[in-house]
Amino acid sequence: MVNRSKMTSTEIGALWITYQKKTMILRVLEHFIEVSEDKKAKKLMQGLWSELEPNVHRIEQIFNDEGAVIPQGFTNADVNLKAPKIFGEGFDILLCMVLKEISMGLYTLHIATSYRNDIIDLYREMTNVTQKYYQKFLNYAVDEGYYPLPNLINVPTTVDFVSDINYTKGYRLFGDKRDINTIEFSYLNQSIQTNTVGMMLMTGFAQTAVHTEVKDYFIKGKELSKDILEGTYDILIKDDIRVPTIHGLSLTKSNIPPFSDKLMMYLTFLLSNFGLGSQGFGAGFSLRDDINIKLGLFVKDIMLFIRENIRIMIDNGWLEEPPRMSVNNLRE
């Protein structure tokens, strides 16, 4: 059992990126809580904030105990609590759902790269919080009609095995290609729901960004989400599959920024990398060539979008540098 040993490089990296993400989420929640007119949604977000905030202090304490500098992350300077709402009701919870999806994946990775018991315990506890609130947010979104459930199908009644390599062929000169299976549909459906939220987020960010270059970047993000949505719909429509989609999302006319351009760029960076991973998973588990090709094109476009994000953050002094792999004069 590994107890109070020095932190390893991977543990430092995991805690560093967790601090960035958690301080950002706290600022986002603070604005959403301030402007929410739905008592149930506000209570859910207040509950999440109250459980996340102590964990930020736990990370700070770990860094202090190690003699390490505490990252800057995101502070009160990155949120304007006097700004009016820019997103209509329901969007706050849907975005929180996406953020919790990201957290569930990252915590699994961070546990696998942590070795000290106190750090593993921290990630286990944060995983429990994340899973609990994801379920609460999902139930709220479904009950209120903001989030549609995936299509119903006939349950399988036999066990079948693939007997022909043509199972993988999405493009066929003669005959029909085989129907999309439930695994492939799952990733395509998830892409549609998250990119619907992403497109609305980019529209709102473009409406409130201060820097012209940042505003233009968010407009590109909106168009990228739109292209991914259209490409994904095209796959499903050709298979006569109609996907229930998120609807009823709206924007106000406010152009007063609730968040700093720095925070909005980092949140976009985080979501874009989540999208990159999701498209990669979708391609990895798809057994149809045409889907793999389409998702591969999405990956290329997302990667270019992320590179531009990094450049803009560097040019404006917003990209906090992760801890370096420094081993000079290392004390064991």
ABEGO torsion letter per residue (X at the ends): XBBABBBBAAAAAAAAAAAAAAAAAAAAAAAAAAABABAAAAAAAAAAAAAAAAAAAAAAAAAAAAGBBBBAEBBAAABBAABBBABBBGAAAAAAAAAAAAAAAAAAAAAAABABAAAAAAAAAAAAAAAAAAAAAAAAAAAAGABBBBBBBBBBABBBBBABAAAABABBABEBBBBBBAAAAAAAAAAAAAAAAAAAAAAAAAAABABAAAAAAAAAAAAAAAAAAAAAAAAAAAAGBBBBBBBGBBBBABABBABBAAAAAAAAAAAAAAAAAAAAAAAAABABAAAAAAAAAAAAAAAAAAAAAAAAAAAAGABBBBBBBBABGBBX
